[in-house]
Amino acid sequence: MNTKSLRYFVAVAEKKNFTRAAEMLHIAQPALSIAIKKLEQSMELTLLRRNEKEVTLTDEGERLYIHAKEILQKIQDATWEMKELKGLVKGEVRLGVPSMLGSYFFPDILMEFKQLYPHLKLTIVDAGTQSIRKMLLSGELDLGVILNDNVPESLDVEPIIRDEMVAVVSPNNPIALKETISYAEFFSHELIMFKKGYFHREMVDRLCEQNQLDQHISIETNLIPMILKVVQKDFAISALLKLVTQFEKGVVPIPFEEPIFLNIAIAWRKTGYLSLADKAFMQFTKQRLGVGTVIPT
């Protein structure tokens, strides 16, 4: 077993097809097939189930896939760390951010950071909390903005903001005059909500379950402009972070009778390597927000 064979194995496992994996690896398909066969022979195990439609992992293959991903990620982390010891900064921050925070909270921070570090590249991925957690663990992201709740033990977090989730309605809706709204009344209306996997939707689903209420979702979308347009036209109501309503006209925020506050944090893999660029971004973000500035070493 060597790193090349593990890399080939992971590619086939993820693409579920030898031809597509070979194209990604820029090698000939027969050469890839031979390499995987040799890996199986050396381990005296069948790692893949081969059929005409797709390639799938055996139970033994599933176990090896987990180890292979960790090994390859460790090698990549070590490579970057050694380069930085020679003064070669990675030069990129790969950050996962949910839509609401990406649209209203982070643009100014990102622009100011870029002015300070013009040679660093920022790659921003819009995704929900669950997807961001998975991408952090797989090494696809360096940092991720997630809900600081039930965080996997394999991630470290640094709290950054706390904001209130409020009902959002059209000024023309009769409930716009209310000072607060109950969960029961909120869920009695037609809703436009984010898709599952976003903390906004997780909160709503959890409230329904805890209070034994039914929800009537007319539209599911991760497009904030669409949510706002639908609410402004009084076609449905929604629930958003209060900070969104501070930037948008034509919608009215109504706090819930039992207030909902969400704690947001920046997360990273405990076993991962944070580059100088990643650490600089975390340091800048926390200084910008006036929170603690302890950076992982």
PyMOL commands that set and color helices and strands:
alter all, ss='L'
color gray80, all
select helices_A, chain A and resi 3-15+18-25+29-43+59-85+99-104+107-116+129-138+174-177+183-187+199-211+224-232+242-245+276-289
alter helices_A, ss='H'
color red, helices_A
select strands_A, chain A and resi 48-50+55-57+92-97+121-126+143-147+155-169+190-193+216-220+238-241+252-254+260-269
alter strands_A, ss='S'
color yellow, strands_A
deselect
rebuild
show_as cartoon
